[in-house]
Amino acid sequence: MDIKYKFSDLISLKKLQSIIESFSNIAQVPIAIYDINEEMVVFAKKRDLCVKSLKLNYDYSIQKVIQRIKKGEKHLIEICQDGGINIVGTIVIGNETIAVIMTSKFYFLEFDKEQLTKNIGIYNFSEYEGLKGIEQSKTLISEKTNTLLKFVEEFIQMLIDMGYDSMQHFQNEKKIKKAHDKLYNLNKRLESEREEIRSLAYNDAVTGLPNKRIFYKIFNAKILENSLKENALKGSLLILGLNNFKNVNDTLGYDFGDKILKICGDKLKKILLNDEAYIFKFESDKFLVFIPSVNEETFLINIVERILQVFKEQWSIQRYKILITVSIGVHIFSYTDINNETIIKNADSAMYKAKEAGLNKYVFYDKAISEALERKVKIENCLNKALENEEFFLCYQPQVNVFNNQIEGFEALLRWNSKELGFVSPAEFIPIAEETGLIIPIGRWVIKTACIQNKKWSEKNYKFDHIAVNISAVQLQQLDFVNTVKSILKETGIRAESFEIEITESTLIKSLNLNIKKLEELKSIGVKIALDDFGTGYSSLNYLKMLPVNRIKIDKSFIDDICRGANEEIIIEALVFLGHKMNLDIVAEGVELEEQVEILKNKKCDKIQGYYFSKPLKKLDAENILKTGLKFNRESS
């Protein structure tokens, strides 16, 4: 039997001893309590307990009583040789017997005259006295036995109630302890989580490097420390930006990207191990290196070149060979005349300037970089209001038939006259519009404005074949691009055949298959497609035959050199021959000299566009040329 509680655990023996003695005196009976291990724990008038069974040679030891109780007997009544009876009751708490109570009284449970008569001689009674006592006690048997049994039952119940109270107390204590342990474990877990949060607050979760927050703490402390020194050296900040890291995440997944970041952090720590430098993980694909003391620029150049050398090598990550390149912006600063935000901004500006210079490049910050950045910010702000303020307008540059000098089409070119900035070059504002996404609404305006002008000139019966507009990669990648073009054509009511879009090779190469499908859909309704700046991009003849284009426009860079040597002429001749074999119309861009025109005419180029015939014209000037119906010549331009 598996006992969860000992009797002495549940009931105070000292208190119980006092209670038993009181009950024993009142009831005039001896009482003893044994635990289940056969040990007497409390007793009163122990000497009066019956120790010899009425049945001679019967083993009445407490061991035997406990054994019988363990076998399942709940109450035992034994008749003793001295004429009394012993009553043994079990104390059961929680379905477990934890003790027995034994009490005696000198009268019999049952009147067994024959057996008692045999025992008279044992106690030296005269037969008369013994039989008389037996007869007198007979009348007391029922009443006294019932009283004793009731007393035992009530006393056992009292002990059970006390035991249950104690057990409840123990259970409550266990619950409290369990709750305390749970609270303790929760506190430990919370402390561990707080420590983890503190770590995450100051360390990057992926690389383990200190993050931006701890950088500011260290950086501000160094600024304060060095600003108090009379001859403090200058400090330096390097911002390293990984190139095309978004493409890695998009193609190989963020987990793979995290591995690259971790490797980058480890390599930087190894490279700068012996230098007084702090390394931080700054933003998604940026690392920051803070060097508190710099004597000369050559020291920084040495560090930067060591970093770039590592990034020139391919890395083996899982089953991939990866080439990760980096652009580094370097800013050397004085601790006394600049604040931390300006330092970071300047280093970041230099880093983006390095990105513009190519892969694995570094740029030292100078004032011109800030001025260029400020100019870019101004342009972006003004672009946001340009459409609303009607600051854009289109110019139209004629495309002239090289053999009869007649206009066959126009290229619509976007121009911007800002109320705040004045005239802004397309080469300056269009990349910013593409970068910010503003090219989407601006491009839609260009298409619609060109189509409206096309409709007006067509209604006046002016002779021209088409008006072309340039389409950027950002526009072409829009899911609704084809529907936008169709909607504008329908709205303006022009023939699709009189509308042309010009795209560059670099525009097409991104999402090539999807872009081809879009162009095929437009071509199927009659829209013309021209491949602009041909020869400057990928110039792959393998994919040229896949493109649904009507004409190719040879880039100005080829035209510029056409008069300088035979090789350049051969290239032009080959391009024209190839285009004609593919049933493509050929347009030469940037033609400025009569010698260029003659060579192109000899090479059978179809059309010419450039300052030789005309600069881009405002709509009224272009209309005047169409109105007169005059052929172009050098003098008329």
Backbone torsions as a table, in degrees:
resi	resn	phi	psi	omega
1	MET	NA	126.5	-178.3
2	ASP	-91.6	103.5	-176.6
3	ILE	-91.0	120.0	-179.3
4	LYS	-78.5	-34.7	-176.9
5	TYR	-126.2	138.9	171.3
6	LYS	-86.9	152.3	-179.9
7	PHE	-57.5	-43.0	-178.6
8	SER	-68.5	-18.1	175.7
9	ASP	-75.4	-34.2	-172.4
10	LEU	-88.8	-29.7	-174.2
11	ILE	-128.9	132.0	178.3
12	SER	-66.2	116.2	-176.7
13	LEU	-66.6	-35.0	179.5
14	LYS	-64.0	-45.4	178.9
15	LYS	-67.3	-39.6	-178.4
16	LEU	-66.8	-36.1	179.4
17	GLN	-59.3	-42.4	179.4
18	SER	-65.2	-41.8	-179.6
19	ILE	-65.2	-43.5	-178.6
20	ILE	-63.2	-42.3	179.4
21	GLU	-62.9	-38.3	177.9
22	SER	-65.4	-47.6	178.7
23	PHE	-61.9	-40.5	-178.7
24	SER	-62.2	-41.6	179.6
25	ASN	-67.0	-41.0	-178.4
26	ILE	-68.4	-44.8	-175.4
27	ALA	-86.6	-9.8	-177.6
28	GLN	54.3	48.5	178.3
29	VAL	-136.6	148.1	172.0
30	PRO	-78.6	148.3	179.9
31	ILE	-138.6	140.0	172.8
32	ALA	-143.2	146.2	177.2
33	ILE	-123.7	128.3	177.1
34	TYR	-113.5	139.0	174.0
35	ASP	-82.2	177.3	-172.2
36	ILE	-70.4	-11.0	176.9
37	ASN	-94.9	14.1	172.9
38	GLU	74.0	20.3	179.6
39	GLU	-102.9	127.5	177.5
40	MET	-72.2	122.7	-175.4
41	VAL	-100.8	-35.8	173.6
42	VAL	-145.3	155.8	178.3
43	PHE	-161.5	162.5	173.3
44	ALA	-146.0	131.3	-178.2
45	LYS	55.8	47.9	-175.9
46	LYS	-58.4	-34.2	-176.1
47	ARG	-66.0	-20.0	-178.1
48	ASP	-86.5	-5.6	179.4
49	LEU	-68.6	142.8	177.7
50	CYS	-70.7	132.1	-179.8
51	VAL	-121.0	-6.2	179.4
52	LYS	-123.5	125.6	-177.7
53	SER	-70.1	151.1	175.7
54	LEU	-59.6	-36.1	178.0
55	LYS	-79.0	116.0	-176.4
56	LEU	-61.5	147.5	-179.9
57	ASN	64.0	16.4	179.5
58	TYR	-92.3	128.8	-177.8
59	ASP	-77.2	110.8	-176.4
60	TYR	-114.3	32.8	-178.9
61	SER	-72.3	156.5	179.3
62	ILE	-63.8	-28.5	177.6
63	GLN	-60.8	-42.8	180.0
64	LYS	-66.6	-38.1	179.1
65	VAL	-62.2	-46.6	-179.3
66	ILE	-63.0	-39.3	179.1
67	GLN	-61.4	-41.1	179.8
68	ARG	-67.2	-38.0	177.9
69	ILE	-62.9	-44.3	-179.4
70	LYS	-63.0	-27.2	179.2
71	LYS	-79.3	-5.6	173.4
72	GLY	120.6	-7.0	178.6
73	GLU	-72.7	134.0	-174.4
74	LYS	-93.6	-39.5	-179.4
75	HIS	-134.7	139.7	178.4
76	LEU	-124.7	140.5	174.6
77	ILE	-128.8	120.5	-179.3
78	GLU	-121.0	136.1	177.0
79	ILE	-93.2	129.5	-176.3
80	CYS	-95.1	164.3	-179.7
81	GLN	-69.2	-25.0	-176.2
82	ASP	-87.4	8.0	173.7
83	GLY	98.5	-1.4	179.7
84	GLY	-102.3	-178.5	175.2
85	ILE	-128.8	149.5	172.2
86	ASN	-109.3	133.4	175.1
87	ILE	-114.8	125.7	178.8
88	VAL	-114.3	122.0	177.6
89	GLY	-116.8	152.3	-178.8
90	THR	-100.2	142.9	175.6
91	ILE	-104.3	109.0	-175.0
92	VAL	-112.2	123.3	177.9
93	ILE	-130.5	124.8	179.8
94	GLY	63.6	39.6	179.2
95	ASN	65.3	17.5	179.3
96	GLU	-128.1	131.7	175.5
97	THR	-79.0	117.5	-176.9
98	ILE	-110.4	-11.7	179.7
99	ALA	-166.4	167.6	173.1
100	VAL	-128.0	147.7	176.3
101	ILE	-115.0	135.1	-177.5
102	MET	-124.8	132.0	177.5
103	THR	-140.6	158.1	-175.4
104	SER	-133.3	159.4	172.1
105	LYS	-154.4	146.0	-174.1
106	PHE	-88.8	59.9	167.1
107	TYR	-153.3	168.5	-167.3
108	PHE	-100.8	149.2	174.2
109	LEU	-73.3	-40.9	177.7
110	GLU	-128.4	147.3	-178.2
111	PHE	-88.6	104.6	-179.1
112	ASP	-114.4	82.1	-172.6
113	LYS	-60.3	-42.5	-176.5
114	GLU	-62.2	-45.7	-178.0
115	GLN	-67.2	-40.1	-177.7
116	LEU	-69.3	-34.2	179.7
117	THR	-64.1	-37.1	177.8
118	LYS	-64.8	-28.8	-175.6
119	ASN	-88.0	-5.1	-176.2
120	ILE	-61.4	-42.1	-176.5
121	GLY	-67.0	-27.1	-177.9
122	ILE	-63.6	-34.8	-176.2
123	TYR	-100.0	10.1	174.2
124	ASN	65.0	29.4	171.1
125	PHE	-82.7	150.5	169.3
126	SER	-72.5	152.5	-178.6
127	GLU	-57.6	-38.4	-178.4
128	TYR	-66.4	-47.4	-178.5
129	GLU	-64.2	-40.6	-178.9
130	GLY	-65.2	-46.3	-178.1
131	LEU	-67.5	-35.2	178.3
132	LYS	-64.4	-42.7	179.0
133	GLY	-64.8	-34.7	-180.0
134	ILE	-66.0	-43.8	-178.8
135	GLU	-64.1	-40.7	-178.9
136	GLN	-67.1	-35.8	-177.2
137	SER	-76.5	-16.7	-176.6
138	LYS	-58.2	-39.3	-176.6
139	THR	-70.4	-18.1	-176.6
140	LEU	-92.5	-10.7	-169.5
141	ILE	-58.4	-55.2	-173.0
142	SER	-62.2	-50.4	-175.5
143	GLU	-64.1	-49.0	-176.5
144	LYS	-68.0	-38.2	179.7
145	THR	-64.3	-45.1	179.0
146	ASN	-61.8	-38.8	178.8
147	THR	-63.2	-43.9	-179.2
148	LEU	-65.3	-42.7	179.0
149	LEU	-61.7	-42.5	179.2
150	LYS	-63.4	-40.1	178.7
151	PHE	-62.1	-44.7	-179.2
152	VAL	-62.9	-44.4	-179.4
153	GLU	-61.3	-44.9	-178.5
154	GLU	-67.5	-38.3	-179.5
155	PHE	-67.5	-41.5	176.9
156	ILE	-61.1	-43.4	-179.9
157	GLN	-61.5	-38.4	178.4
158	MET	-63.1	-43.1	179.0
159	LEU	-65.0	-39.5	178.7
160	ILE	-62.9	-43.8	178.7
161	ASP	-61.3	-41.9	177.6
162	MET	-62.7	-39.8	-179.9
163	GLY	-65.3	-42.2	178.8
164	TYR	-64.0	-39.7	177.2
165	ASP	-59.3	-44.2	179.9
166	SER	-65.7	-42.4	-179.7
167	MET	-62.8	-40.2	177.0
168	GLN	-62.3	-39.3	177.9
169	HIS	-63.0	-44.9	178.4
170	PHE	-61.5	-42.8	-180.0
171	GLN	-64.1	-39.4	176.5
172	ASN	-63.2	-41.0	178.0
173	GLU	-63.6	-38.9	177.8
174	LYS	-63.9	-41.7	178.2
175	LYS	-62.4	-42.2	178.8
176	ILE	-62.8	-43.7	179.1
177	LYS	-64.6	-41.3	179.0
178	LYS	-62.5	-43.6	177.8
179	ALA	-64.0	-39.5	178.6
180	HIS	-63.7	-44.6	179.0
181	ASP	-62.7	-41.1	179.1
182	LYS	-63.4	-43.5	178.5
183	LEU	-63.8	-40.3	179.0
184	TYR	-62.0	-46.1	179.5
185	ASN	-65.6	-37.4	177.8
186	LEU	-63.7	-42.5	178.4
187	ASN	-61.9	-40.8	178.4
188	LYS	-63.1	-42.8	179.6
189	ARG	-65.5	-42.5	178.7
190	LEU	-63.1	-39.3	178.6
191	GLU	-64.1	-41.0	177.5
192	SER	-63.1	-42.0	179.2
193	GLU	-68.0	-37.7	177.2
194	ARG	-62.6	-39.2	178.2
195	GLU	-65.0	-39.7	178.3
196	GLU	-65.8	-40.7	178.5
197	ILE	-64.2	-41.6	177.8
198	ARG	-61.2	-39.3	178.9
199	SER	-65.7	-43.8	-179.9
200	LEU	-66.7	-30.0	-179.9
201	ALA	-66.1	-28.4	-175.4
202	TYR	-118.4	-5.0	-179.0
203	ASN	-133.0	143.0	176.9
204	ASP	-70.5	132.6	-175.0
205	ALA	-67.6	-28.9	-175.9
206	VAL	-85.1	-50.8	-173.3
207	THR	-93.2	-19.8	-175.3
208	GLY	78.8	-1.5	179.6
209	LEU	-76.3	154.8	172.7
210	PRO	-57.3	146.5	-176.9
211	ASN	-102.9	-168.6	-175.0
212	LYS	-59.8	-37.8	-176.7
213	ARG	-63.2	-46.2	-179.6
214	ILE	-71.5	-28.2	175.4
215	PHE	-58.5	-47.6	-178.7
216	TYR	-61.3	-37.9	178.3
217	LYS	-61.9	-50.7	-179.0
218	ILE	-66.0	-44.1	-175.9
219	PHE	-63.9	-46.3	179.9
220	ASN	-63.2	-37.3	178.3
221	ALA	-64.6	-41.1	179.2
222	LYS	-67.6	-37.5	177.7
223	ILE	-62.1	-46.3	179.2
224	LEU	-62.4	-44.3	-178.4
225	GLU	-62.3	-46.6	-175.0
226	ASN	-80.7	-24.1	178.9
227	SER	-68.6	-19.5	179.4
228	LEU	-88.5	-9.8	-179.9
229	LYS	-87.2	142.3	-179.6
230	GLU	-72.9	-41.2	-175.7
231	ASN	-117.3	45.5	-177.9
232	ALA	-67.7	139.7	175.1
233	LEU	-72.1	167.2	175.6
234	LYS	-80.6	159.9	175.7
235	GLY	-110.4	170.6	179.3
236	SER	-142.1	145.0	178.1
237	LEU	-126.2	128.6	177.1
238	LEU	-114.4	128.0	172.4
239	ILE	-111.9	123.6	-178.6
240	LEU	-108.4	121.6	177.7
241	GLY	-113.0	126.1	177.0
242	LEU	-72.9	138.7	-177.9
243	ASN	-89.6	135.2	176.7
244	ASN	57.3	31.0	-178.7
245	PHE	-67.1	-30.7	178.3
246	LYS	-60.2	-37.7	179.2
247	ASN	-62.8	-36.2	177.3
248	VAL	-62.8	-47.7	178.8
249	ASN	-61.1	-41.8	-176.2
250	ASP	-70.1	-33.2	-175.1
251	THR	-95.4	-41.2	-175.3
252	LEU	-106.0	-8.4	175.6
253	GLY	100.7	157.8	-176.1
254	TYR	-70.5	-32.3	177.3
255	ASP	-62.1	-42.0	177.9
256	PHE	-64.9	-41.5	177.2
257	GLY	-59.9	-38.8	177.7
258	ASP	-63.1	-37.6	177.7
259	LYS	-61.6	-41.2	178.9
260	ILE	-63.0	-44.7	179.5
261	LEU	-60.4	-41.6	179.8
262	LYS	-63.5	-43.5	179.5
263	ILE	-63.6	-42.6	178.9
264	CYS	-58.9	-45.6	179.3
265	GLY	-61.4	-43.8	-179.9
266	ASP	-64.6	-40.3	-179.5
267	LYS	-67.3	-39.6	178.4
268	LEU	-62.9	-41.7	177.9
269	LYS	-61.6	-38.9	-180.0
270	LYS	-68.9	-42.9	-179.0
271	ILE	-62.8	-41.8	-173.1
272	LEU	-98.9	18.6	-175.2
273	LEU	-57.6	-41.3	-174.4
274	ASN	-97.9	8.9	178.9
275	ASP	-107.2	150.7	175.4
276	GLU	-79.8	86.0	-174.7
277	ALA	-143.7	143.4	175.0
278	TYR	-106.1	133.3	-179.3
279	ILE	-112.8	134.3	-178.9
280	PHE	-132.8	146.3	167.9
281	LYS	-89.2	120.2	-168.9
282	PHE	-98.6	-69.7	179.0
283	GLU	-127.0	-168.7	-169.6
284	SER	-48.9	-48.2	-177.9
285	ASP	-125.6	27.3	-176.9
286	LYS	-123.4	142.4	171.7
287	PHE	-119.7	153.0	-179.1
288	LEU	-127.8	134.5	176.7
289	VAL	-120.2	122.4	179.8
290	PHE	-109.4	121.3	178.0
291	ILE	-113.6	107.9	-171.3
292	PRO	-64.5	-32.1	-174.2
293	SER	-131.3	124.3	-179.2
294	VAL	-129.5	124.2	178.1
295	ASN	-85.5	-43.9	-175.1
296	GLU	-151.8	160.6	-175.7
297	GLU	-65.8	-31.8	-178.2
298	THR	-61.9	-31.2	176.7
299	PHE	-61.2	-42.9	179.6
300	LEU	-70.6	-38.7	179.0
301	ILE	-59.8	-40.3	178.2
302	ASN	-61.1	-43.4	179.7
303	ILE	-65.0	-47.3	-177.6
304	VAL	-61.3	-43.2	-178.3
305	GLU	-68.6	-32.5	174.2
306	ARG	-64.3	-39.4	178.2
307	ILE	-65.6	-48.1	-177.8
308	LEU	-62.4	-33.1	179.9
309	GLN	-60.2	-39.4	179.4
310	VAL	-66.6	-36.2	-176.8
311	PHE	-83.3	1.8	174.4
312	LYS	-87.7	-11.7	-175.7
313	GLU	-98.4	147.6	174.3
314	GLN	-73.2	143.1	176.9
315	TRP	-108.6	139.5	175.3
316	SER	-95.3	113.7	179.5
317	ILE	-127.8	117.1	-173.6
318	GLN	54.9	-124.4	-178.4
319	ARG	-99.5	10.8	-175.6
320	TYR	-107.0	148.6	168.3
321	LYS	-104.0	115.0	-172.7
322	ILE	-117.2	132.7	172.1
323	LEU	-106.7	110.1	178.7
324	ILE	-103.4	124.2	177.2
325	THR	-109.0	161.3	-174.2
326	VAL	-139.0	148.6	172.7
327	SER	-117.7	135.6	-172.6
328	ILE	-123.2	127.5	172.5
329	GLY	-105.3	131.2	-176.0
330	VAL	-119.8	130.8	176.6
331	HIS	-129.7	123.0	174.1
332	ILE	-98.8	130.4	-172.8
333	PHE	-137.0	158.5	173.0
334	SER	-96.3	141.0	-178.4
335	TYR	-71.6	-15.2	-170.1
336	THR	-99.1	-17.5	-171.2
337	ASP	-126.1	25.9	-176.4
338	ILE	-158.1	152.5	178.8
339	ASN	-106.0	166.8	-171.4
340	ASN	-65.4	-36.5	-179.6
341	GLU	-64.7	-39.1	178.5
342	THR	-65.8	-40.1	178.4
343	ILE	-59.8	-47.8	-179.7
344	ILE	-63.7	-43.4	-179.8
345	LYS	-61.2	-42.1	-179.2
346	ASN	-66.4	-43.0	178.3
347	ALA	-64.6	-38.2	179.4
348	ASP	-66.8	-40.1	177.6
349	SER	-62.1	-41.9	178.3
350	ALA	-64.3	-36.0	179.1
351	MET	-64.1	-43.5	179.3
352	TYR	-68.4	-32.0	174.1
353	LYS	-64.7	-36.9	176.8
354	ALA	-65.6	-36.9	177.2
355	LYS	-61.9	-40.2	179.1
356	GLU	-64.9	-28.9	-177.4
357	ALA	-76.7	-16.5	-179.9
358	GLY	129.5	-171.4	-176.5
359	LEU	-83.7	146.1	178.3
360	ASN	53.3	51.1	177.7
361	LYS	-118.4	158.7	172.6
362	TYR	-132.2	150.9	179.8
363	VAL	-136.8	132.4	172.7
364	PHE	-85.1	137.0	-178.4
365	TYR	-67.5	138.8	166.5
366	ASP	-139.2	173.3	-173.0
367	LYS	-63.0	-31.5	-178.6
368	ALA	-61.6	-30.7	178.9
369	ILE	-65.8	-43.7	178.1
370	SER	-63.7	-40.6	179.9
371	GLU	-63.7	-40.7	178.4
372	ALA	-65.6	-38.8	178.8
373	LEU	-65.8	-42.9	178.5
374	GLU	-61.8	-39.3	177.4
375	ARG	-62.6	-42.2	-179.9
376	LYS	-63.2	-42.3	179.1
377	VAL	-62.8	-42.0	178.8
378	LYS	-62.4	-44.6	179.6
379	ILE	-61.0	-44.4	179.9
380	GLU	-60.5	-44.5	179.7
381	ASN	-62.7	-42.2	-179.3
382	CYS	-71.2	-33.9	177.9
383	LEU	-60.7	-34.0	-179.6
384	ASN	-60.4	-26.1	-176.6
385	LYS	-108.6	-3.3	-171.5
386	ALA	-64.7	-44.2	179.1
387	LEU	-62.8	-47.0	-179.1
388	GLU	-61.0	-36.6	-178.5
389	ASN	-86.7	2.6	178.8
390	GLU	55.5	47.7	-177.6
391	GLU	-92.0	-12.7	-179.9
392	PHE	-87.5	151.9	170.9
393	PHE	-152.3	163.1	-179.0
394	LEU	-109.2	142.9	168.4
395	CYS	-113.5	153.9	-174.4
396	TYR	-124.8	117.3	178.0
397	GLN	-101.5	124.4	-176.3
398	PRO	-67.1	147.8	169.2
399	GLN	-111.7	117.5	-166.6
400	VAL	-111.1	136.0	175.6
401	ASN	-65.2	123.2	-173.1
402	VAL	-68.8	-18.5	-174.7
403	PHE	-97.1	-28.8	-179.8
404	ASN	-123.7	2.7	177.0
405	ASN	59.6	23.8	177.2
406	GLN	-96.3	147.7	178.0
407	ILE	-71.6	130.1	176.0
408	GLU	-115.6	-13.1	177.9
409	GLY	-175.8	177.0	177.3
410	PHE	-133.3	150.5	166.4
411	GLU	-105.9	122.7	178.7
412	ALA	-82.7	125.1	-176.2
413	LEU	-118.4	131.1	-176.1
414	LEU	-77.8	135.0	176.3
415	ARG	-130.1	151.4	-177.4
416	TRP	-135.2	121.2	174.4
417	ASN	-113.8	94.1	-175.1
418	SER	-75.4	138.0	177.2
419	LYS	-64.4	-28.5	-177.7
420	GLU	-96.1	-40.8	-172.9
421	LEU	-100.6	-12.2	-174.1
422	GLY	80.9	-157.1	-179.3
423	PHE	-71.6	127.5	-179.7
424	VAL	-116.6	130.3	-177.6
425	SER	-64.7	140.0	174.9
426	PRO	-57.0	-34.2	179.5
427	ALA	-63.7	-21.8	-179.4
428	GLU	-92.6	-42.7	-172.3
429	PHE	-92.5	-26.9	-177.5
430	ILE	-65.0	-43.9	176.0
431	PRO	-58.6	-35.6	178.7
432	ILE	-69.8	-38.7	177.2
433	ALA	-63.6	-38.4	178.0
434	GLU	-67.6	-42.4	-178.3
435	GLU	-63.7	-37.2	-176.5
436	THR	-90.6	-10.7	-177.4
437	GLY	87.4	-2.5	179.1
438	LEU	-67.6	-15.9	179.1
439	ILE	-63.9	-21.4	-179.6
440	ILE	-65.4	-58.4	177.8
441	PRO	-67.3	-35.1	179.2
442	ILE	-65.5	-43.8	179.8
443	GLY	-62.9	-37.9	177.3
444	ARG	-63.4	-39.2	178.2
445	TRP	-65.0	-40.5	179.5
446	VAL	-60.9	-48.3	-178.8
447	ILE	-60.3	-47.4	-177.2
448	LYS	-65.8	-42.8	-179.1
449	THR	-64.7	-41.6	178.7
450	ALA	-64.8	-39.1	179.5
451	CYS	-68.2	-37.5	177.5
452	ILE	-63.4	-44.0	179.1
453	GLN	-65.0	-39.5	176.8
454	ASN	-57.0	-46.2	-178.9
455	LYS	-62.8	-43.6	-179.5
456	LYS	-62.3	-45.0	-178.8
457	TRP	-69.5	-34.5	178.7
458	SER	-65.9	-40.1	-179.8
459	GLU	-65.9	-23.7	177.5
460	LYS	-90.5	4.5	176.0
461	ASN	64.0	29.6	174.0
462	TYR	-72.6	143.7	-176.6
463	LYS	-90.9	112.1	172.1
464	PHE	-160.4	156.5	-174.9
465	ASP	-89.2	-41.7	-172.5
466	HIS	-163.0	164.8	166.5
467	ILE	-121.7	130.4	-177.8
468	ALA	-106.1	145.9	173.7
469	VAL	-127.2	150.0	178.6
470	ASN	-84.8	137.7	179.4
471	ILE	-119.0	128.4	179.8
472	SER	-86.8	165.7	178.8
473	ALA	-61.6	-36.3	-179.4
474	VAL	-63.2	-41.9	178.4
475	GLN	-65.0	-46.5	-175.9
476	LEU	-63.9	-29.6	-178.4
477	GLN	-78.9	-8.9	178.1
478	GLN	-68.2	136.5	-177.1
479	LEU	-62.3	-30.1	-176.3
480	ASP	-98.7	16.5	-174.9
481	PHE	-59.3	-50.1	-177.9
482	VAL	-60.8	-44.7	179.4
483	ASN	-64.5	-34.1	177.4
484	THR	-61.9	-46.6	179.5
485	VAL	-62.6	-46.7	-179.6
486	LYS	-59.8	-42.1	-178.6
487	SER	-63.8	-41.5	-179.4
488	ILE	-68.9	-40.5	177.3
489	LEU	-59.3	-41.9	-179.8
490	LYS	-68.9	-42.1	-178.1
491	GLU	-64.4	-41.4	-176.6
492	THR	-85.7	-18.5	175.5
493	GLY	76.6	23.9	179.0
494	ILE	-92.8	160.2	175.4
495	ARG	-72.5	136.5	179.5
496	ALA	-59.7	-31.7	-177.5
497	GLU	-67.2	-19.2	-179.4
498	SER	-94.3	7.1	-179.6
499	PHE	-117.8	133.9	-178.9
500	GLU	-130.9	141.2	173.1
501	ILE	-113.2	139.3	178.1
502	GLU	-108.5	130.0	179.3
503	ILE	-129.1	150.4	177.5
504	THR	-96.4	164.2	178.2
505	GLU	-61.4	-40.3	-179.2
506	SER	-66.8	-30.0	176.0
507	THR	-65.9	-41.7	-176.1
508	LEU	-73.4	-35.4	-167.9
509	ILE	-64.3	-26.3	175.8
510	LYS	-78.3	123.6	-177.9
511	SER	55.6	53.6	-172.3
512	LEU	-55.7	-49.6	-175.8
513	ASN	-62.8	-42.2	179.8
514	LEU	-66.4	-40.7	179.4
515	ASN	-65.4	-37.7	177.9
516	ILE	-61.5	-41.5	179.5
517	LYS	-61.9	-40.9	179.8
518	LYS	-64.8	-43.6	-179.9
519	LEU	-66.1	-38.7	179.1
520	GLU	-63.0	-37.8	179.4
521	GLU	-66.1	-41.3	178.1
522	LEU	-68.1	-41.6	179.9
523	LYS	-64.1	-31.3	-178.5
524	SER	-65.9	-21.9	178.6
525	ILE	-98.8	2.2	174.5
526	GLY	112.6	-10.5	-179.9
527	VAL	-64.2	136.5	178.6
528	LYS	-87.8	147.9	-179.0
529	ILE	-123.1	127.2	177.3
530	ALA	-118.9	137.2	176.4
531	LEU	-93.7	108.8	-172.4
532	ASP	-86.6	155.6	175.9
533	ASP	54.2	37.3	-175.9
534	PHE	-63.6	135.3	-179.9
535	GLY	104.3	-15.7	-178.3
536	THR	-96.1	-17.3	-176.6
537	GLY	-98.8	-129.4	-176.2
538	TYR	-78.6	-29.2	174.7
539	SER	48.8	42.5	179.5
540	SER	-88.2	117.1	178.9
541	LEU	-67.2	-23.5	179.8
542	ASN	-65.1	-40.1	-179.3
543	TYR	-93.4	-15.5	176.8
544	LEU	-59.5	-40.2	-179.2
545	LYS	-69.4	-15.6	178.6
546	MET	-85.1	-19.9	-170.7
547	LEU	-81.2	137.3	-179.7
548	PRO	-84.8	63.5	-176.0
549	VAL	-104.8	154.8	177.0
550	ASN	-98.0	-30.1	-178.3
551	ARG	-150.2	158.1	172.4
552	ILE	-119.0	144.9	179.9
553	LYS	-112.6	114.7	-178.0
554	ILE	-73.3	130.3	-173.5
555	ASP	-66.9	151.2	-178.4
556	LYS	-57.9	-30.9	-178.2
557	SER	-60.3	-31.9	176.0
558	PHE	-74.4	-37.4	-177.6
559	ILE	-68.4	-37.1	-178.0
560	ASP	-57.8	-34.5	-173.6
561	ASP	-99.3	3.2	-171.6
562	ILE	-64.5	-25.9	-178.4
563	CYS	-91.0	1.3	-171.1
564	ARG	-98.7	-14.9	-178.3
565	GLY	-175.5	163.4	-177.1
566	ALA	-67.1	-33.7	-177.4
567	ASN	-61.1	-41.5	-179.5
568	GLU	-65.0	-38.9	177.3
569	GLU	-63.5	-40.3	-179.8
570	ILE	-61.9	-41.0	179.6
571	ILE	-61.8	-46.0	179.6
572	ILE	-61.8	-45.0	-179.9
573	GLU	-59.2	-40.8	-179.6
574	ALA	-67.0	-41.2	-179.6
575	LEU	-64.9	-42.5	179.6
576	VAL	-65.6	-44.0	179.9
577	PHE	-60.9	-46.3	-179.4
578	LEU	-61.8	-44.0	-179.3
579	GLY	-63.0	-43.2	179.5
580	HIS	-65.1	-38.0	177.5
581	LYS	-62.6	-26.2	179.3
582	MET	-97.0	12.9	179.2
583	ASN	59.8	37.2	178.6
584	LEU	-106.3	143.9	174.4
585	ASP	-80.8	143.4	-175.8
586	ILE	-115.6	126.8	177.2
587	VAL	-120.8	130.3	176.1
588	ALA	-98.6	127.9	-177.9
589	GLU	-98.8	154.6	172.9
590	GLY	69.4	30.4	179.8
591	VAL	-79.0	124.8	-175.4
592	GLU	-125.6	-19.4	-172.1
593	LEU	-118.0	149.4	178.7
594	GLU	-64.4	-35.6	179.1
595	GLU	-62.0	-36.9	177.9
596	GLN	-64.1	-41.8	-179.6
597	VAL	-61.5	-43.0	-178.0
598	GLU	-64.7	-44.4	178.7
599	ILE	-61.8	-45.1	-179.3
600	LEU	-64.0	-37.4	177.9
601	LYS	-64.6	-40.7	179.4
602	ASN	-67.0	-30.1	-179.3
603	LYS	-87.5	7.0	176.5
604	LYS	68.0	28.6	173.8
605	CYS	-66.4	141.4	-172.0
606	ASP	-80.3	-48.4	-173.3
607	LYS	-135.9	159.0	179.5
608	ILE	-129.8	140.2	176.2
609	GLN	-134.7	127.9	179.7
610	GLY	161.6	179.2	-173.9
611	TYR	-70.4	-14.9	176.5
612	TYR	-57.1	-42.5	178.4
613	PHE	-93.5	-46.5	-176.8
614	SER	-167.7	142.4	168.1
615	LYS	-75.7	169.1	172.9
616	PRO	-59.7	134.5	-173.5
617	LEU	-112.9	145.6	171.0
618	LYS	-67.3	160.8	-168.6
619	LYS	-59.9	-35.7	-179.5
620	LEU	-68.6	-40.4	178.3
621	ASP	-66.3	-40.7	178.3
622	ALA	-65.0	-38.9	-179.7
623	GLU	-66.2	-36.1	178.8
624	ASN	-62.1	-38.4	177.9
625	ILE	-65.6	-43.6	178.5
626	LEU	-64.4	-36.3	-175.7
627	LYS	-66.3	-41.8	-177.5
628	THR	-73.2	-25.2	-179.4
629	GLY	68.5	16.1	-178.5
630	LEU	-75.0	147.8	172.3
631	LYS	-76.5	149.6	177.6
632	PHE	-77.1	142.3	166.4
633	ASN	-146.2	175.2	-174.1
634	ARG	-59.7	-39.4	-176.3
635	GLU	-70.1	-35.3	-175.8
636	SER	-74.3	-12.9	-178.3
637	SER	-84.8	NA	NA
